Amino acid sequence: MTCTTAPVNESHYTCLFCRNPAITSDDPPDTSFDMYYYDGLALQEDEIRLTIKLGSDEGCSSTTLVPPLEHCIRTKWPSATVDWHSTDPLL
């Protein structure tokens, strides 16, 4: 009996975007704006809207699990807080 295995290839992408291109500047014109998240592999049907608030310094306590997407957002805006609205944060 012989067994063969084939490599498994999973194509997975996500997209985080804002409809206002002005927020990509180093000094965005607004202190609060919406971003949208899409996960193509999760068969996402509902819109995931995140509201980003700059300069609030609320941060997270050291015991709070922080979604990786929030860490990604804070690479551009370190003082950002993220409101997930009625969506459960993706951990």
MDAnalysis code that builds the backbone (N, CA, C; Angstrom):
import MDAnalysis as mda
import numpy as np

u = mda.Universe.empty(273, n_residues=91, atom_resindex=np.repeat(np.arange(91), 3), trajectory=True)
u.add_TopologyAttr("name", ["N", "CA", "C"] * 91)
u.add_TopologyAttr("resid", np.arange(1, 92))
u.add_TopologyAttr("resname", ["MET", "THR", "CYS", "THR", "THR", "ALA", "PRO", "VAL", "ASN", "GLU", "SER", "HIS", "TYR", "THR", "CYS", "LEU", "PHE", "CYS", "ARG", "ASN", "PRO", "ALA", "ILE", "THR", "SER", "ASP", "ASP", "PRO", "PRO", "ASP", "THR", "SER", "PHE", "ASP", "MET", "TYR", "TYR", "TYR", "ASP", "GLY", "LEU", "ALA", "LEU", "GLN", "GLU", "ASP", "GLU", "ILE", "ARG", "LEU", "THR", "ILE", "LYS", "LEU", "GLY", "SER", "ASP", "GLU", "GLY", "CYS", "SER", "SER", "THR", "THR", "LEU", "VAL", "PRO", "PRO", "LEU", "GLU", "HIS", "CYS", "ILE", "ARG", "THR", "LYS", "TRP", "PRO", "SER", "ALA", "THR", "VAL", "ASP", "TRP", "HIS", "SER", "THR", "ASP", "PRO", "LEU", "LEU"])
u.atoms.positions = np.array([
    [0.843, -1.168, 0.000],
    [0.000, 0.000, 0.000],
    [0.893, 1.238, 0.000],
    [0.585, 2.194, -0.845],
    [1.339, 3.442, -0.877],
    [0.397, 4.604, -0.605],
    [0.923, 5.595, 0.041],
    [0.153, 6.810, 0.326],
    [0.889, 7.988, -0.290],
    [0.159, 8.860, -0.888],
    [0.755, 10.081, -1.405],
    [0.039, 11.266, -0.773],
    [0.775, 12.303, -0.588],
    [0.170, 13.520, -0.058],
    [0.454, 14.657, -1.018],
    [-0.469, 15.527, -1.109],
    [-0.302, 16.711, -1.951],
    [-0.259, 17.932, -1.042],
    [0.520, 18.920, -1.412],
    [0.550, 20.127, -0.583],
    [-0.820, 20.796, -0.552],
    [-1.152, 21.318, 0.593],
    [-2.417, 22.030, 0.753],
    [-2.129, 23.515, 0.604],
    [-2.896, 24.166, -0.226],
    [-2.710, 25.589, -0.461],
    [-3.997, 26.310, -0.100],
    [-3.939, 27.171, 0.898],
    [-5.108, 27.936, 1.312],
    [-4.887, 29.393, 0.928],
    [-5.728, 29.890, 0.065],
    [-5.658, 31.304, -0.298],
    [-6.612, 32.063, 0.605],
    [-6.075, 32.926, 1.437],
    [-6.890, 33.673, 2.385],
    [-6.447, 35.122, 2.358],
    [-7.382, 35.998, 2.166],
    [-7.063, 37.411, 2.187],
    [-8.142, 38.155, 2.957],
    [-7.778, 39.272, 3.510],
    [-8.728, 40.172, 4.134],
    [-8.426, 41.574, 3.627],
    [-9.376, 42.453, 3.801],
    [-9.204, 43.812, 3.311],
    [-9.759, 44.782, 4.350],
    [-8.979, 45.785, 4.690],
    [-9.399, 46.862, 5.578],
    [-9.270, 48.145, 4.773],
    [-10.358, 48.892, 4.637],
    [-10.302, 50.086, 3.798],
    [-11.192, 51.189, 4.348],
    [-10.918, 52.394, 3.880],
    [-11.709, 53.566, 4.231],
    [-12.180, 54.199, 2.934],
    [-13.383, 54.702, 2.940],
    [-13.924, 55.333, 1.731],
    [-13.408, 56.757, 1.540],
    [-12.713, 57.297, 2.545],
    [-12.162, 58.649, 2.471],
    [-10.641, 58.551, 2.356],
    [-10.060, 58.776, 1.176],
    [-8.612, 58.630, 1.012],
    [-7.790, 59.649, 1.803],
    [-8.394, 60.722, 2.290],
    [-7.652, 61.745, 3.036],
    [-7.120, 61.219, 4.364],
    [-7.678, 60.135, 4.884],
    [-7.220, 59.636, 6.184],
    [-5.853, 58.969, 6.107],
    [-5.350, 58.700, 4.919],
    [-4.035, 58.064, 4.798],
    [-2.888, 59.044, 5.011],
    [-3.189, 60.329, 5.090],
    [-2.124, 61.311, 5.316],
    [-1.607, 61.186, 6.749],
    [-0.427, 61.744, 7.009],
    [0.133, 61.696, 8.360],
    [-0.665, 62.545, 9.345],
    [-1.427, 63.494, 8.837],
    [-2.265, 64.345, 9.677],
    [-3.687, 64.306, 9.125],
    [-4.465, 63.244, 9.449],
    [-5.802, 63.111, 8.877],
    [-6.699, 64.282, 9.275],
    [-7.620, 64.658, 8.392],
    [-8.468, 65.824, 8.637],
    [-9.504, 65.612, 9.740],
    [-9.826, 64.376, 10.054],
    [-10.843, 64.085, 11.062],
    [-10.234, 63.285, 12.204],
    [-10.795, 63.441, 13.402],
    [-10.323, 62.650, 14.538],
    [-11.144, 61.380, 14.707],
    [-12.188, 61.224, 13.906],
    [-13.014, 60.024, 13.945],
    [-13.449, 59.699, 12.517],
    [-13.294, 58.436, 12.126],
    [-13.687, 58.033, 10.781],
    [-14.001, 56.545, 10.778],
    [-14.715, 56.113, 9.757],
    [-15.099, 54.711, 9.631],
    [-14.168, 53.982, 8.677],
    [-13.871, 52.727, 9.034],
    [-13.150, 51.819, 8.151],
    [-14.012, 50.570, 8.021],
    [-13.797, 49.836, 6.948],
    [-14.594, 48.644, 6.673],
    [-13.656, 47.458, 6.514],
    [-14.103, 46.303, 7.026],
    [-13.284, 45.093, 7.013],
    [-14.025, 44.014, 6.243],
    [-13.283, 43.297, 5.393],
    [-13.868, 42.205, 4.621],
    [-12.947, 41.001, 4.684],
    [-13.527, 39.832, 4.936],
    [-12.790, 38.569, 4.969],
    [-13.382, 37.656, 3.906],
    [-12.654, 37.442, 2.821],
    [-13.148, 36.665, 1.694],
    [-13.325, 35.192, 1.982],
    [-12.539, 34.627, 2.896],
    [-12.631, 33.202, 3.181],
    [-13.765, 32.879, 4.153],
    [-14.155, 33.835, 4.962],
    [-15.170, 33.601, 5.986],
    [-16.597, 33.660, 5.440],
    [-16.749, 33.825, 4.138],
    [-18.071, 33.944, 3.522],
    [-18.902, 35.010, 4.237],
    [-18.276, 36.120, 4.491],
    [-18.883, 37.220, 5.230],
    [-20.058, 37.802, 4.454],
    [-21.199, 37.896, 5.107],
    [-22.382, 38.471, 4.478],
    [-22.693, 39.864, 5.008],
    [-22.397, 40.108, 6.283],
    [-22.711, 41.397, 6.891],
    [-21.516, 42.337, 6.812],
    [-21.815, 43.608, 6.677],
    [-20.773, 44.627, 6.664],
    [-20.176, 44.760, 8.064],
    [-18.853, 44.821, 8.143],
    [-18.180, 45.080, 9.418],
    [-17.607, 46.487, 9.335],
    [-18.231, 47.396, 10.085],
    [-17.805, 48.796, 10.107],
    [-17.129, 49.070, 11.434],
    [-15.938, 49.626, 11.364],
    [-15.184, 49.999, 12.554],
    [-15.063, 51.517, 12.582],
    [-15.332, 52.122, 13.729],
    [-15.113, 53.557, 13.867],
    [-13.802, 53.753, 14.607],
    [-12.894, 54.486, 13.985],
    [-11.575, 54.754, 14.539],
    [-11.603, 56.152, 15.142],
    [-11.198, 56.251, 16.409],
    [-11.110, 57.554, 17.078],
    [-9.650, 57.796, 17.414],
    [-9.124, 58.927, 16.967],
    [-7.713, 59.243, 17.167],
    [-7.503, 60.102, 18.400],
    [-6.351, 59.897, 19.048],
    [-5.939, 60.749, 20.151],
    [-6.674, 60.548, 21.449],
    [-7.402, 59.455, 21.598],
    [-8.178, 59.282, 22.820],
    [-7.377, 58.654, 23.945],
    [-6.300, 57.948, 23.632],
    [-5.424, 57.328, 24.634],
    [-6.154, 56.466, 25.653],
    [-7.347, 55.967, 25.315],
    [-8.042, 55.067, 26.229],
    [-7.293, 53.746, 26.324],
    [-6.824, 53.263, 25.189],
    [-6.030, 52.044, 25.154],
    [-6.754, 50.845, 25.717],
    [-5.992, 49.818, 26.035],
    [-6.537, 48.587, 26.585],
    [-5.759, 48.240, 27.835],
    [-6.433, 47.614, 28.766],
    [-5.712, 47.164, 29.948],
    [-4.859, 45.963, 29.570],
    [-3.880, 45.654, 30.383],
    [-2.965, 44.557, 30.068],
    [-3.647, 43.198, 30.135],
    [-4.842, 43.125, 30.735],
    [-5.550, 41.851, 30.839],
    [-6.579, 41.667, 29.728],
    [-6.747, 42.661, 28.889],
    [-7.728, 42.598, 27.816],
    [-7.116, 41.972, 26.569],
    [-7.852, 41.040, 25.949],
    [-7.407, 40.500, 24.665],
    [-7.665, 41.552, 23.593],
    [-6.645, 41.874, 22.834],
    [-6.769, 42.891, 21.791],
    [-6.798, 42.192, 20.440],
    [-7.833, 42.441, 19.646],
    [-7.891, 41.820, 18.326],
    [-6.683, 42.223, 17.474],
    [-6.098, 41.278, 16.733],
    [-4.945, 41.597, 15.878],
    [-5.222, 42.734, 14.896],
    [-6.455, 42.857, 14.439],
    [-6.798, 43.937, 13.517],
    [-6.587, 45.307, 14.174],
    [-6.863, 45.416, 15.474],
    [-6.620, 46.677, 16.178],
    [-5.129, 46.978, 16.267],
    [-4.311, 45.949, 16.473],
    [-2.854, 46.156, 16.467],
    [-2.406, 46.672, 15.101],
    [-2.987, 46.126, 14.051],
    [-2.662, 46.565, 12.694],
    [-3.030, 48.038, 12.504],
    [-4.205, 48.430, 12.952],
    [-4.653, 49.823, 12.840],
    [-3.712, 50.748, 13.606],
    [-3.237, 50.297, 14.768],
    [-2.361, 51.144, 15.595],
    [-0.937, 51.257, 15.046],
    [-0.598, 50.503, 14.004],
    [0.701, 50.736, 13.367],
    [0.690, 52.058, 12.614],
    [-0.475, 52.511, 12.186],
    [-0.612, 53.810, 11.505],
    [-0.986, 54.909, 12.500],
    [-1.902, 54.593, 13.436],
    [-2.393, 55.577, 14.404],
    [-2.250, 54.989, 15.809],
    [-1.099, 55.184, 16.474],
    [-0.826, 54.551, 17.776],
    [-1.841, 54.870, 18.875],
    [-2.467, 56.044, 18.839],
    [-3.402, 56.413, 19.908],
    [-4.855, 56.089, 19.562],
    [-5.078, 55.284, 18.534],
    [-6.439, 54.994, 18.076],
    [-7.181, 54.059, 19.019],
    [-8.478, 54.316, 19.163],
    [-9.381, 53.352, 19.782],
    [-10.341, 52.903, 18.688],
    [-10.822, 51.677, 18.805],
    [-11.647, 51.085, 17.757],
    [-12.999, 50.696, 18.339],
    [-14.058, 51.177, 17.707],
    [-15.421, 50.808, 18.082],
    [-15.919, 49.799, 17.053],
    [-16.225, 48.588, 17.509],
    [-16.681, 47.515, 16.622],
    [-18.194, 47.545, 16.430],
    [-18.872, 48.468, 17.059],
    [-20.331, 48.588, 17.009],
    [-20.958, 47.272, 17.476],
    [-21.855, 46.694, 16.742],
    [-22.539, 45.481, 17.211],
    [-21.827, 44.193, 16.785],
    [-20.689, 44.315, 16.119],
    [-19.940, 43.143, 15.666],
    [-19.018, 42.644, 16.776],
    [-18.944, 41.333, 16.958],
    [-17.987, 40.775, 17.912],
    [-16.578, 40.980, 17.364],
    [-15.653, 41.521, 18.172],
    [-14.273, 41.685, 17.697],
    [-13.678, 40.347, 17.268],
    [-12.903, 40.373, 16.200],
    [-12.286, 39.157, 15.664],
    [-10.983, 38.891, 16.394],
    [-10.969, 37.850, 17.206],
    [-9.769, 37.524, 17.981],
    [-8.943, 36.456, 17.311],
])
